[in-house]
Amino acid sequence: MKFYNINLLLSILVIAFTSCGNEAKTTLAQKKASLDSLRKEIAKLQAKEKLLSDEIALLDSNATNLKLVETVVLTSSKFISELEVEGIVDATNSTIATSKLPGTVTSVNVEVGQRVSKGQILATLDNSTLLKSKMEVEQQLTFATTLYEKQYRLWKNGIGTEVQYLSAKNQKEALEKSLNTLNSNLDMYYIKSPINGSIEASDLKVGQIAAPGMPYFKVMNLADVKVNSQISESYAQKVNSGDVVTVVFPDLKEEVKSKISFASNFIDPLNRTFKIEVKVNGVKSIKPNMIAKLKITDYVKEKAIVVPSNAIQKTESETFVMLLVKDGKGFKAEKRLIVTGKTNRETTEIVEGLSENDELIVNGFQELSNDQKIGKATLK
């Protein structure tokens, strides 16, 4: 049925009248007849307009009684399942510097935050007694060395006995060993840095009595950082060294890609978990003991039917979704039983029950019944 615009017809009427007025041979009676004909045509068109308006209003009234739903057309896509666990940031090179023997602290040579090198002296203990002993031995060694050299020259020239030469040599070598021992003992009076890094904590003051084994300096190298985590033994065959990991730092609002550098083969009997380590580099402001989230890929399927997890409904005996299908000129809901696979946060893999091009109801599926007539809304 064609629908004509009334305003257009009126414009045509004006043009027609203008044209008629320009024709010299047209009589007044003919003009009136033309006008009557046009008015009848207008009346017919107005009646058609009212009929169409009534029909449209009726259809709109019926449509508002249908429950509107929003849908998506299903397609095959890559599905990735990720295991998400928490981890703790730790410095790969992190240790303490402590005293090897008891003694009074005579100097502390570093401050918190200072960069240090491996073997650098951080503090010194009172070694005055040992230093005096060292000076005495050094003096004796100087004399013994001179005596040995003279005795050696005499023996070479056939003066003196071999016993005298060997005695002088033995005295010199004995004093050298004593000096080496004293130097080794003196070295124990120095607290040294075990690694390259920075001083993160210091708990030692001049005049304090140091005791062996106490953590007086915390030395840390943040150039090499890792994240430690514990994984349930149920993932022992799925999580391995070399697996790709996304490391998320919630407090820094930053994430990086890495790989598992170590996956333990030992299951802790207390909590039934095994340890993993993930090396992380290039993250600014990262600090030891910071919380991190690890997203470990444990399942990949290149082509899968994937649906939003919240669109899946369950009863005691069924798992299903609601689809939108054609119903004559309209639509109806169809209940479809499904078999689910892996779930990854917001989406779920569908193993059986759905195919490509199925139209899944994602909004408005609540309380729908099978074969219920529905209206289709546009998904924004």
LINKANOR-V996702 format. One line per field, one symbol per residue. phi: phi as a letter, one per 40 degrees, with the letter a starting at -180 (. if undefined). psi: psi as a letter, one per 40 degrees, with the letter a starting at -180 (. if undefined). burial: + if it has 24 or more other ideal C-beta (glycine too) atoms within 12 Angstrom, else -. A space follows every 10 residues. Layout:
phi = ???
psi = ???
burial = ???
This chain:
phi = .cbccccccc cccccccccc cccccccccc cccccccccc cccccccccc cccccccccc ccccccccbb bbccbcacbb bbcbbcbbca ccbaabbbcc aciccbabcb bcgccbbcgc ccabccbccc cccccccccc cccccccccc cccccccgbg bccccccccc cccccccccc cccccccccb cbccacibcc aababcgccc bdgcccbbbb bccbbbbbab bcccbdcbbb dgccbbbbbd ccfaabcabc cabccbcccc bfbbcbbbcb bgccgcbdgc cbbbbbcbab bcbacbbccc ccbbbcbbba bbbbbcagcb bacbcbcbbc bcbbfcbbcb cahbbcgcbc cbbgccgcbc gccbbbbccc
psi = hihihddddd dddddddddd dehdehiddd dddddddddd dddddddddd dddddddddd dddeeihhii iihhihihhh hhhhiiihhi hdghiihiie iiihhdihei ihehhiiheh hdihihfddd dddddddddd dddddddddd ddddddeehi iddddddddd dddddddddd dddddddeeh hihdiiaihe ihfhiheihi iiehgdhhhh heehiihiih hieeededhi heihhhhhgd defiiihaih dhhiehhhed efiiiihhhh iehieiiiei hihhhhhehh hdhihhihde ehiiadeihi ihihiigbea iiihhhiihi bihgceihhh didiiieihh heheeheiih ehhiihihh.
burial = --------+- ---------- ---------- ---------- ----+----- ---------- -----++-++ ++-+----++ +++-+-++++ ++++++++++ +-+-++-+-+ -----+---+ +++++++--+ ---+--+--- +--+--++-- +--------- ----+--+-- -+--+---+- -+---+--++ +++++-++++ ++++-----+ -----+++++ ++--++++++ +---+---+- --+-+++++- -----+-+++ +++------- ---+++++++ --+--+-+-+ -+++++++-- ---+++++-- +++-----++ +++++----- ++++++-+-+ ++++--++++ --++---+++ +++++--+-- -+++++----
